[in-house]
C-alpha cells in the first residue's frame, strides 16, 4: 500500500472520528524520522488514524516516521503537519480499536483532562 492511499484512508477516518470525545493524554514514546535517530517524545493525542506528539526538530509533511508506544512494535506513520514543536502524523495502517483502548486506558490517569 502506498502512503498516498493511506492519506486517503486517514482523511476518511479523521472525519469519522470527529464525533468521538477527545481527551488530552500524555504517553511517553519514541519517535524516529526516516534516516534519523530516535528521540523521546510525548504523544498528546491518539486516534485510530494517527497521533500528535512533541517534535522539537522540524518534521516535514510527507516524510515517513515511526512511533514506538510502550509495549508495542514501531508503528509507521506519515507526517501530516508540524508546528511549534508539535507534529501530527497519520498511521500507515489504522490502529486496532482494541490496541487504542488498551493504550488509552493505561495512560488516561497520567495528565488527562476533559475539555
Number of C-alpha atoms within 10 A of each C-alpha: 7 7 18 12 10 19 20 11 18 22 13 12 17 16 10 10 14 9 8 8 8 14 16 16 19 20 22 15 18 18 24 19 19 13 8 9 8 16 13 13 21 18 24 20 17 23 21 20 23 23 19 20 24 19 21 14 11 13 20 15 14 16 15 21 23 21 24 18 18 13 8 10 10 15 17 19 26 24 22 19 17 20 13 10 12 20 23 23 28 29 25 24 17 18 16 12 11 10 12 14 14 11 17 19 10 11 14 15 11 11 12 14 11 7 7
